[in-house]
Amino acid sequence: MADLTVTIELNDTEEKILLNHLPDIDAWILKEANEKTNNCWKRMEKEWSVKLTNDDSFTDGIPSDKSKFIKLVTERSDYKDRAAREKAYADAGGE
């Protein structure tokens, strides 16, 4: 997925509540999305750097370039995104 467009519908009351504290709702949403992306990246990089380091079958270097790192990780057979991990957990009897 190269580009993602998200539409958020707020009713008049919700908009007024947000504008009471935020000068620009769009800018706030973009800032929050960027911060979440950065935090997810940090956790993913940490988790997978450890996994790759401890994987005896992985003999290549760990890429320092973010896009190459993401490509390497997401193409591995043992990679599961959040939805797949939650499904596997539920299928195993988790709640």
C-alpha positions as CSV (number, residue, x, y, z in Angstrom):
1,M,0.0,0.0,0.0
2,A,1.7,3.2,-1.1
3,D,-0.8,5.8,-0.1
4,L,-3.6,5.7,2.5
5,T,-6.4,8.2,2.7
6,V,-8.5,8.2,5.9
7,T,-11.7,10.1,6.2
8,I,-13.0,11.0,9.7
9,E,-16.5,12.2,10.1
10,L,-17.2,14.4,13.1
11,N,-20.6,15.8,14.0
12,D,-20.9,19.5,14.8
13,T,-20.6,18.9,18.6
14,E,-17.5,16.8,18.3
15,E,-15.9,19.4,16.0
16,K,-16.7,22.2,18.5
17,I,-15.2,20.2,21.4
18,L,-12.0,19.6,19.5
19,L,-11.7,23.2,18.3
20,N,-12.1,24.4,21.9
21,H,-8.6,22.9,22.5
22,L,-7.0,22.6,19.0
23,P,-6.4,25.4,16.6
24,D,-6.2,23.0,13.6
25,I,-7.9,19.5,13.7
26,D,-6.2,18.3,10.5
27,A,-2.7,19.3,11.7
28,W,-3.4,17.5,15.1
29,I,-4.5,14.3,13.4
30,L,-1.5,14.3,11.1
31,K,0.9,15.0,14.0
32,E,-0.7,12.1,16.0
33,A,-0.5,9.7,13.1
34,N,3.2,10.6,12.5
35,E,4.0,10.1,16.2
36,K,2.2,6.8,16.2
37,T,4.1,5.7,13.1
38,N,7.4,6.7,14.7
39,N,6.6,4.8,17.9
40,C,5.5,1.7,16.0
41,W,8.7,1.9,14.0
42,K,10.9,2.1,17.1
43,R,9.1,-1.0,18.6
44,M,9.3,-2.9,15.3
45,E,13.0,-2.2,14.8
46,K,13.8,-3.2,18.3
47,E,11.8,-6.4,18.2
48,W,13.0,-7.5,14.8
49,S,16.6,-6.6,15.4
50,V,16.7,-9.0,18.3
51,K,14.8,-11.7,16.3
52,L,17.2,-11.4,13.4
53,T,20.3,-11.4,15.6
54,N,19.1,-14.5,17.4
55,D,18.1,-16.3,14.2
56,D,21.0,-18.7,13.3
57,S,19.7,-19.1,9.8
58,F,19.9,-15.3,9.1
59,T,23.5,-14.6,8.1
60,D,23.1,-11.3,6.2
61,G,23.6,-7.9,7.8
62,I,20.7,-6.1,9.3
63,P,19.9,-3.1,7.0
64,S,20.2,0.3,8.4
65,D,17.9,1.8,5.8
66,K,14.3,1.8,7.2
67,S,12.6,0.8,3.9
68,K,15.1,-2.1,3.4
69,F,14.6,-3.2,7.0
70,I,10.8,-3.2,6.6
71,K,11.0,-5.1,3.3
72,L,13.3,-7.7,4.8
73,V,11.1,-8.3,7.9
74,T,7.7,-8.2,6.2
75,E,8.9,-10.7,3.5
76,R,10.0,-13.3,6.1
77,S,7.8,-16.4,6.5
78,D,7.6,-15.8,10.3
79,Y,6.4,-12.2,10.0
80,K,2.8,-11.5,11.0
81,D,1.2,-8.1,11.2
82,R,-1.0,-7.2,14.1
83,A,-4.2,-8.5,12.6
84,A,-2.6,-11.9,11.9
85,R,-1.1,-12.1,15.4
86,E,-4.5,-11.3,17.0
87,K,-6.2,-14.0,14.8
88,A,-3.6,-16.6,15.7
89,Y,-4.0,-15.7,19.4
90,A,-7.8,-16.0,19.1
91,D,-7.5,-19.3,17.1
92,A,-5.3,-20.7,19.9
93,G,-8.1,-20.0,22.5
94,G,-7.0,-16.5,23.6
95,E,-9.5,-13.8,24.2
